[in-house]
């Protein structure tokens, strides 16, 4: 599976003046071709990056899938095995210094939950079909939270995703993905 990072500079979705409400808005800036053929800007380290200003379904369009997953209370401790030993994810005292009541879940874990929902519902659980996935981290997830990922299918194998916690707080936004045909 090929996952590519999104660098997001906008703090909120911006609808351009004069735009009618489309069935979907995906506004990509600094688009080009990388050596691997991916759309995006080629960084000095060879990573393709794409700036997504906003990605959202049109008003009133129901999602093509809704996927609910409960994170485990000890999940942040398990994610330390990925090599991220930041005490913000394990130490209640350190989390309090960071302004949180308790340790927070790794962004990589949240991204993985959204990717898993996409894989199951859009790619028929075939990881070879997932060509790319981009997302912006906009909220905090605590171990034990329930994540709700919604996906809207577009033309050409493109998808827009949104992930929220059980209380409706957005944690991933401006998420777009591309799935190859079966």
N, C-alpha and C positions, 0 to 999 in steps of 0.2 A: 504494500500500500504506500502511496506517495502522498505525504501530507506536507503542505507548504505553509509557512507562517504568513500572517497578514500583519502589515504595519498600518495602524489606523490613527489618523491625526484628528479626525473630526470628532467632536464630543456628542454629536447627535445627527440624526438623518436630516438632510437638507433637501427640500423639494425645490427644484429650479423654477424660477419665475416663468409663468406661462405654460408649465407642464400640466397637461390634463392628468387626472389620476389614472395611471396605467395599471394593467393587471399585475405588473411587477416592475419594480425599479431597481436596476443594478447599475450603479455608476462607478466605473473603474477609471482611475487616473494612472498616468505613467505606464501605459501598456506598451509592450514590445515583445520581441521573441528572444528567448534564451537559447543557448546551444542545444538544449534538450527538447526544444520545440514548445515549451510551456509559455503561456502568456505571462508577462510580468517584466520586471526590471532585473537585469543581471547585476548582482552585487559583486564586489571584488573577491569575495570568498566563493563565488560560483552559485550561491543560493538565489533562486528566483523569488522575488518578492513582488507582491501586488498590493496596491493601495485600493481598498474598497471604501468608497465614501459612504455609501449606504446600500443596503439590500433589504428589500421588504416586499411582501406580497401586497397586492392591491387591497383597498378597504373592502371588508366583507368577504374575502375569499377564504373559504374553509381550508385548513391544512389537509394535505393528502395523507399524512400520517401524524399520529400523536404517540409518543413512546415515553413511558414513565419508568424510571429506575430509582431504586433507593440506594444511596451510598452507604457503606458500612461504617459504623462508629470508629473502627480501627483503621479505616482506609488510608488516612494520611500517614500512619506509621508504616503501612505496607508500601506506600509510594516512596518512602525513603530509600527503598531498594533500587529505585531508578537513579540514585546518586545525588538527589537533592536533600542535603542534610540541614537545610535552613530550619532553625528551631521554631520559627513561626508556625510550622506544621506539627510540632510535637510538644512544645513546652507551654503550658498554660501561663506561666509567668512571663515568658517572652511575648506571647500573643497579647497579653494585657499591655505590655509596653508598646505594642503596635496598634493599640486601640481596639482590640477584639476581646470579647468575653472568653473565648477559648480558641485553641488552634484551628487554623483554616485548612481547607483541602487544597492540594496542589492544583494549579491551573491545568497542568497536563492531564490530571485525572478527570477534570470536568470536560476538557476537550475530548478525551478518550470516550467518555460516556456519550457525548454527542456523535462522535464518529461511529460508535457501536450502533446507535439508533439508525444512522444513515446507512450503514453497512447492511443491517437487517432489513430495513424497509425499502430502500432505494436500489440496493445492489444485490438483492436476493442472497445475502450472506456470502457473496463471492468477493473477497478482497482484491482480486485482480481487476475488478470493474471500477474500483474507486480511483479516479485519475487525480483529483485534487480536492482539498478542503481548506477553506480560509475562514477565520473567525476573529472577532474582537472580544476580549475579556472585559466585561463591564460591571461585574458584581462578584461578591464573595460567596463561596459555598463552604458550609461547615460539614464535617464528617457526620453522617446520619441523615443529612438532608435528602429529600426526594427531588430528582431532576426530571423535568418534563420537557422533552425535545419535540418540536413541531417542524414538519417539513412540507414545503410547497414545491411541486414539480413544475419546471419550466420547459421550454422547447430546447432541443439539442442536448438532452441529458443533464441540464443544469438544474440545481436545486437551491432553494433558500431555506436556511434553518434558523431556529430560535430556541434557546434553552433558558428555562426559568426554574426557580425553586418552587417548592410546594406552596409557598405563600404568594406566588406570582411575581417575585423579584427577578428581573432579567439578569442573567449571568454571562451569556454569550449572545452577541448580536452581530449584525452585518455579516452573517455567516453564509457563504456560498460554497457549493460543491459541484463537481462534475463527475458523472457516472457514465462509463462506457456501456454501449448496448450489450445485451446478453448474447 
